[in-house]
Amino acid sequence: MKIIGIVDTTFARFDMGSAAVDEIKQYVSARIIRITVPGIKDLPVASKKLIEEQGCEIVMALGMPGAAEKDKMCAHEASTGIIQAQLMTNTHIIEVFVHEDEGKDEKELAFLMENRAREHARNVVDLLFKPEKLVKQAGTGQRQGFEDVGSLRG
C-alpha cells in the first residue's frame, strides 16, 4: 500500500490538512500519515521525517503565510527548505501555500484554502498513481485554488 504524508500547521486559519486527506480518500486507497507543526518553517523537517522515518512516498506540505513582508520572507525560507528536503530525499513534497493576502475577504480566503488543498491532493494522487494523467495536462494552464487560465494554443 502506498503511503502519503500530510503535514500542516497550527498557524493556518483553515484546516487544509483535513481537506487534503478527505480528497485523497475519495480517489485512492492509501495509508495517510498526518502530522501538524506550529508554522511554515517547520514544514521542511517534518516532511523529511515523514519520508525517512515513516516511509512516505510523497508528502503534501500545507501552510498559510501571513500578509506581512516578514511572513513572505518566512514563506520563501520554508520553500527553500522544502526544495532542499526534496533533493535530499529524492521525493516529491508538494508545497501548498495560501498567502493571507490572496483572498479579498475571509470567505474567499477560506474558499481558496480548501480548493487549493483539494486540487493539490488530486495532483498528489496523479503523481503517485497516474503520472500519465499529468502528461496529458502539460501546457493547459492549470491553477490550484482559482480558475484555470487555459492554454495559449486554445
Residue, then its C-alpha position, 0 to 999 in steps of 0.5 A: m500500500k502506498i503511503i502519503g504524508i500530510v503535514d500542516t500547521t497550527f498557524a493556518r486559519f483553515d484546516m487544509g490538512s483535513a481537506a487534503v486527506d478527505e480528497i485523497k480518500q475519495y480517489v485512492s486507497a492509501r495509508i495517510i500519515r498526518i502530522t501538524v507543526p506550529g508554522i511554515k518553517d517547520l514544514p521542511v523537517a517534518s516532511k523529511k521525517l515523514i519520508e525517512e522515518q515513516g516511509c512516505e512516498i510523497v508528502m503534501a506540505l500545507g501552510m498559510p503565510g501571513a500578509a506581512e513582508k516578514d511572513k513572505m520572507c518566512a514563506h520563501e525560507a520554508s520553500t527553500g527548505i522544502i526544495q532542499a528536503q526534496l533533493m535530499t530525499n529524492t521525493h516529491i513534497i508538494e508545497v501548498f501555500v495560501h498567502e493571507d493576502e490572496g483572498k479579498d475577504e475571509k470567505e474567499l480566503a477560506f474558499l481558496m484554502e480548501n480548493r487549493a488543498r483539494e486540487h493539490a491532493r488530486n495532483v498528489v494522487d496523479l503523481l503517485f498513481k497516474p503520472e500519465k494523467l499529468v502528461k496529458q495536462a502539460g501546457t493547459g494552464q492549470r491553477q490550484g485554488f482559482e480558475d484555470v487560465g487555459s492554454l495559449r494554443g486554445 
